[in-house]
Amino acid sequence: MALSKEETNKLRHESHKAEHKAETPIGKKPISKKTIFISISSVIIVLIAISFGYGFIQSKKPGPLDSFAQCLTEKGAVMYGASFCKYTSGQKGMFGNSMKFIDYRDFTEDNNIRITPTWKINGEYYQNAQSLDRLASITGCAIGK
């Protein structure tokens, strides 16, 4: 028995409706781009906050050269440097977290500074980065805890 044209169209229409309903679950809305963007942004903000918090905590930890750096400052040692100088950065890096105890000044504060870094200890100028042993022998400060 053949279906009429009307019945064929009706079956096609119902079939199409059934396919459409199968693709979209009942009661479940598709996730919008806005929701995805907000979720990803929130995760990124949380990760940034965690990294800043970790960095802050690490910067507050005592350094292994704290007592040595304090002794240098007590003996009147001053380190002159420049923020753009890689050798000054290297000298600072030798002290790590203990650098906060060093009397550090910009090289423009003393007209006698020609090379950075330069240490001024007991009125004498010591140009270039100095080893910890050299600083200890000049000042009499002990390296270590």
Secondary structure by P-SEA (a helix, b strand, c coil): ccccaaaaaaaaaaaaaaaaaaacccccccccaaaaaaaaaaaaaaaaaaaaaaaaaaaaccccaaaaaaaaaaabbbbbbbcccaaaaaaaaaaccccccccccccccccccccccbbbcccccccccccaaaaaaaccccccc
